[in-house]
Amino acid sequence: MTMTLTLENPSNELIRAFKNMAKAANVKCKVGKSKEPKSNESKFYTLKDSPAIQKITKDFEALPEKEQNRLRAELDRELQGFAYGN
């Protein structure tokens, strides 16, 4: 069994305490730094800038126009159902 514990900005004393506690409990303890986002990579995205939304848009645009129109019509029907409580 494994457990992951994330601590933001822990002091060296706290890290040592966790290591000593793990040693006393006879368990392995790994300490590592989390990966920070690259300088050009946002930590938070707006919906428009989200990589997931960009991929969905790219995949949608790769579909034939007839399939795009079918999906748009299906989405419109579904959204109207929400608007009118159906």
C-alpha distance (Angstrom), angle and dihedral (degrees) to the residues before:
residue distance angle dihedral
M1 . . .
T2 3.78 . .
M3 3.77 133.9 .
T4 3.77 129.2 -162.6
L5 3.77 120.2 -152.3
T6 3.77 120.3 -173.7
L7 3.79 118.9 -158.5
E8 3.77 120.9 -179.7
N9 3.78 115.3 -141.0
P10 3.82 97.2 -12.5
S11 3.77 117.6 -173.8
N12 3.80 119.6 -117.9
E13 3.80 88.2 -112.8
L14 3.81 91.4 57.1
I15 3.80 91.8 48.7
R16 3.82 90.3 50.5
A17 3.81 90.2 48.7
F18 3.81 91.5 53.6
K19 3.80 91.3 47.3
N20 3.83 91.3 49.9
M21 3.81 91.3 46.9
A22 3.81 90.3 51.0
K23 3.79 91.2 48.2
A24 3.82 91.1 50.3
A25 3.81 89.9 50.0
N26 3.83 90.5 47.9
V27 3.82 94.0 -121.1
K28 3.78 131.6 128.4
C29 3.78 118.1 -104.3
K30 3.80 123.1 -164.4
V31 3.78 120.8 -169.4
G32 3.76 119.7 -166.1
K33 3.74 140.2 155.3
S34 3.77 118.2 -106.2
K35 3.76 118.0 -119.0
E36 3.76 111.3 -97.8
P37 3.79 117.7 -146.0
K38 3.77 115.5 -97.8
S39 3.77 113.5 -98.9
N40 3.81 91.5 -105.9
E41 3.81 93.0 44.5
S42 3.80 117.2 88.8
K43 3.76 119.7 -133.6
F44 3.79 90.3 -148.7
Y45 3.78 128.3 31.9
T46 3.75 135.9 -157.6
L47 3.78 113.4 -128.4
K48 3.80 90.6 -103.9
D49 3.82 93.1 50.8
S50 3.79 96.6 43.9
P51 3.82 112.6 123.7
A52 3.81 88.8 -139.5
I53 3.82 92.6 55.1
Q54 3.80 90.6 45.6
K55 3.82 89.9 53.7
I56 3.82 92.2 47.8
T57 3.80 90.1 49.8
K58 3.81 92.1 48.4
D59 3.82 91.8 48.2
F60 3.82 91.3 47.1
E61 3.80 91.9 50.4
A62 3.81 89.7 51.2
L63 3.82 90.5 60.7
P64 3.82 120.4 94.9
E65 3.81 112.7 -92.1
K66 3.81 91.9 -113.4
E67 3.83 90.9 57.4
Q68 3.81 91.2 45.9
N69 3.82 90.0 53.6
R70 3.82 91.4 47.8
L71 3.80 91.3 51.8
R72 3.82 92.1 46.5
A73 3.82 90.6 51.8
E74 3.81 91.1 47.9
L75 3.80 91.1 50.2
D76 3.82 91.7 47.9
R77 3.83 90.5 52.9
E78 3.78 91.3 48.6
L79 3.81 93.4 48.3
Q80 3.81 91.6 48.5
G81 3.79 88.0 54.8
F82 3.80 89.3 57.3
A83 3.80 92.7 45.6
Y84 3.80 93.3 52.6
G85 3.79 97.4 34.8
N86 3.83 95.2 -115.1
